[in-house]
Amino acid sequence: METLLGSSHTGDFWVTDNPALKFVGSLEIDEHGSATLSIEGDYRDLIALDAQPRFDMQGNAEGKEFSLFWCFASRVPLFHMDRKAKIAINIVAIGALIDSIEAKFASALSFTTPEIIRWTGLRGIALKGPRTAKKALQVTYRGRRTKPVQVDGATFQVSTEITYSANSVAEVNLIERHGVRVVFSEPQSVLAADKWITKACRLFSLALRCSIVCRVHSLERGTGSAVTVITPWSASNTVETKMTHPLFTRPKKREIYEKVLRSWFAQYDKLEPVISLRIALLSHPQRYREFEFLTYVQALEALHRRTHPSRTLVTRKRFAALHRKFADAIPDRWKAKPDLVAKLEYLNEITLGERLRNLFAGNRELLSKLFNDEVRDIALIKNLRNYLTHYEGKRRAKKLRDYTGTAKFQHLTSKVLLLLEIAMLRTIGFSAIEVRRLIENDPTYRDLCRMDHSH
């Protein structure tokens, strides 16, 4: 796949809705995927572009067709004699003139990132060392691919491929690339394909405990030709971090692999807020431990709320009757009655402490080694969350504030994250036995079991 990162293209470009009006322009795509179009044209035409909050463009440059989506004018001329403007572009598609970002034409997508090799477990390159000094090192390559898995509206498959370049007669560089291919059951648009990539990359990010983004991907068309798409919003500079032990890699047992993949894609929309909270701290390493702690607790609460919607104090039918009685008891003359009635809607919600107790109960064998005193530790997590979001009085606030400045609070935060990861594994299809096997082999878990977080 030609990435086209760090490239420039000069040609004619036009707004998709007005193909008759063409601008001479130069499209610059930097190494991170950010794209800018510099154009020249009549002053009035350039000012008219600036009046549009967002528009799409197309172009022909150096024999390639370009479709530019979600564009806006970032610089327009100040004076009539100035004929230059700059257009910022969110999505670049190379290889076809596509009418809109929602036009359905793609039969499949494929992409790769350097990190996927850690997740797939596939190995295509085999090295065979020489037994004697006279024999040379033997390198063989046999492409590997998993069996396709039918997920929500598509077929998902990971595989290996090899690229090589010859620096000289005696030196050849071999690079094994692992990629993902998704074949759609019906044509998809550029926007829909990007959502598929987001779901896949977030699965790998959660599994490998590192931020994974896809800058470039390829969309296949029924005609056999492919469209290369660059999505620069996911191409920000990432901070170099220490390689961590993965939470899980591709399950070797086919039935577990299929179960996890299908569960992930089927539940993604429901779990998206929880996933976003976890991925946010992978993309932006924490600066403030309090923020990290709050994020993980919020994710735990959201996860339990979305996976256990029926957990309430009383049944919905009984609460509806109680709610009417409570509302009728508030005098109509009170100006605050609408606000009070609205707050009554939440009276049937269980507390954070009860949600934590439920999560602990489902994973007690693992968590008993992380949290020695379940009752005390649940109370500590709840009180810290309340302290960091509500005023708890001077005496309690001082004790909790002092605790957040200690190494013990850092240990507790790491344990809350592991609690979230365990709950996520159970949610996406791993059984209790499978989760226990994964976590007990995790050096992070073994280290945290030895760390004291007591308050």
Secondary structure, DSSP 8 states (H G I E B T S, - for coil): ----TTEEEEEEEEETT-TTSEEEEEEEE-TTS-EEEEEE--HHHHHHHHTSSSEEEEEEETTEEEEEEEEEEEE--SSTT--EEEEEEEEEEESS--S-TT---EEEEEEE-TTHHHHH----EEEE--SSTTS--EEEE---B---EEETTEEEEEEEEEEEEESSSS-EEEEEEEEEEEEEEEEE-HHHHHHHHHHHHHHHHHHHTS----SEEEEEETTS-EEEEE-GGG------------S----SSHHHHHHHHHHHHHHHHHHHHHHHHHHHHHHS--S-HHHHHHHHHHHHHHHHHHH-TT-BSS-HHHHHHHHHHHHHHS-TT-TTHHHHHHHHTTTTB--HHHHHHHHHHHTHHHHHHH-S-HHHHHHHHHHHHHHHHS---HHHHHHHHHHHTSHHHHHHHHHHHHHHHHHHHHHTT--HHHHHHHHHT-HHHHHHHT-----
